[in-house]
Amino acid sequence: MDLNLPPKVTDRAFARLAEIGAAAQGKALRIAVEGGGCSGFQYEITLDEPAADDLVLEGEGERVVVDSVSLPFLSNATIDFTEELIGARFVIENPNATSSCGCGTSFSM
């Protein structure tokens, strides 16, 4: 795992944040990794205010933030937004995950 590569955010994810108006509310999309879920780790995706030690990724006037503890787990990951028949959601394509559950919110390393 190369811990030096920051995560990437797609134009589609930034566009969705702009539609939501996150920046206008003083919020950013927070991507965090926590212990738990059916595979060992799980993603927590929320709208939150940026903290001083967050990595801030910016595009289209919007921000995505990752805390320093979660950052190594998200090295070189891609944060995207997808619309499918089952619904629309932010998704994370994580090359560090060795397996994931069917719902896509839990993974192991």
C-alpha positions as CSV (number, residue, x, y, z in Angstrom):
1,M,0.0,0.0,0.0
2,D,1.5,3.3,-1.1
3,L,0.5,5.8,1.6
4,N,1.8,8.8,-0.3
5,L,-0.9,9.0,-2.9
6,P,-3.9,11.1,-1.9
7,P,-7.4,10.0,-2.8
8,K,-9.0,11.4,-6.0
9,V,-12.4,12.9,-6.5
10,T,-14.3,12.6,-9.8
11,D,-15.9,15.6,-11.5
12,R,-19.2,13.8,-11.1
13,A,-18.8,13.7,-7.3
14,F,-17.9,17.4,-7.2
15,A,-20.9,18.2,-9.5
16,R,-23.3,16.4,-7.1
17,L,-21.9,18.3,-4.1
18,A,-22.5,21.5,-6.1
19,E,-26.1,20.4,-6.7
20,I,-26.6,19.8,-3.0
21,G,-25.0,23.2,-2.3
22,A,-22.6,21.8,0.4
23,A,-20.2,24.7,0.1
24,A,-23.0,27.3,0.4
25,Q,-23.9,25.6,3.7
26,G,-20.2,25.8,4.9
27,K,-20.0,22.0,4.6
28,A,-17.8,19.5,2.9
29,L,-18.2,15.8,2.0
30,R,-16.3,14.0,4.8
31,I,-15.0,10.5,3.9
32,A,-13.9,8.6,7.0
33,V,-12.9,5.0,7.7
34,E,-14.0,3.3,10.9
35,G,-13.7,-0.1,12.4
36,G,-16.8,-2.2,12.0
37,G,-19.1,-3.5,9.3
38,C,-19.3,-7.0,8.1
39,S,-15.7,-6.9,6.6
40,G,-13.7,-5.2,9.3
41,F,-13.8,-1.5,8.2
42,Q,-16.6,0.7,7.0
43,Y,-16.9,4.0,5.3
44,E,-18.7,6.9,6.9
45,I,-19.8,9.5,4.4
46,T,-21.3,12.7,5.8
47,L,-21.6,16.4,5.2
48,D,-19.4,18.1,7.8
49,E,-17.4,21.2,8.5
50,P,-13.7,20.8,7.7
51,A,-11.3,20.4,10.6
52,A,-7.8,21.9,10.9
53,D,-5.9,18.6,10.2
54,D,-8.1,17.4,7.3
55,L,-6.8,16.8,3.8
56,V,-9.0,19.0,1.7
57,L,-9.6,18.1,-2.0
58,E,-11.3,20.9,-4.0
59,G,-13.2,21.1,-7.2
60,E,-16.1,23.2,-8.7
61,G,-16.1,25.3,-5.6
62,E,-16.8,22.2,-3.4
63,R,-14.7,20.3,-0.9
64,V,-14.1,16.7,0.1
65,V,-12.2,16.2,3.4
66,V,-10.4,13.2,4.8
67,D,-9.1,13.1,8.4
68,S,-5.5,12.1,9.1
69,V,-6.4,8.8,10.7
70,S,-8.5,7.7,7.7
71,L,-6.1,9.0,5.0
72,P,-3.8,5.9,4.9
73,F,-6.8,3.6,4.3
74,L,-7.9,5.8,1.4
75,S,-4.5,6.2,-0.3
76,N,-5.1,6.3,-4.1
77,A,-8.8,5.7,-3.7
78,T,-11.4,7.3,-6.0
79,I,-14.4,9.0,-4.6
80,D,-17.3,9.1,-7.1
81,F,-21.0,9.6,-7.3
82,T,-23.2,7.0,-9.1
83,E,-26.9,6.8,-10.0
84,E,-28.3,3.3,-10.4
85,L,-31.7,1.7,-10.3
86,I,-31.3,1.1,-6.6
87,G,-30.5,4.7,-5.9
88,A,-27.9,7.4,-6.1
89,R,-24.9,7.5,-3.7
90,F,-21.3,8.5,-3.2
91,V,-19.0,5.4,-3.8
92,I,-15.4,4.7,-3.0
93,E,-13.2,2.6,-5.3
94,N,-10.4,1.6,-3.0
95,P,-7.4,-0.3,-4.4
96,N,-6.3,-1.0,-0.8
97,A,-9.3,-3.1,0.0
98,T,-8.7,-6.8,-0.3
99,S,-12.4,-7.7,-0.1
100,S,-15.7,-5.9,0.4
101,C,-19.2,-6.7,1.3
102,G,-22.1,-6.7,-1.1
103,C,-23.4,-3.2,0.0
104,G,-20.0,-1.6,-0.8
105,T,-19.7,0.3,2.5
106,S,-17.6,-2.3,4.4
107,F,-14.2,-3.7,3.4
108,S,-11.1,-5.5,4.7
109,M,-7.4,-4.8,4.1
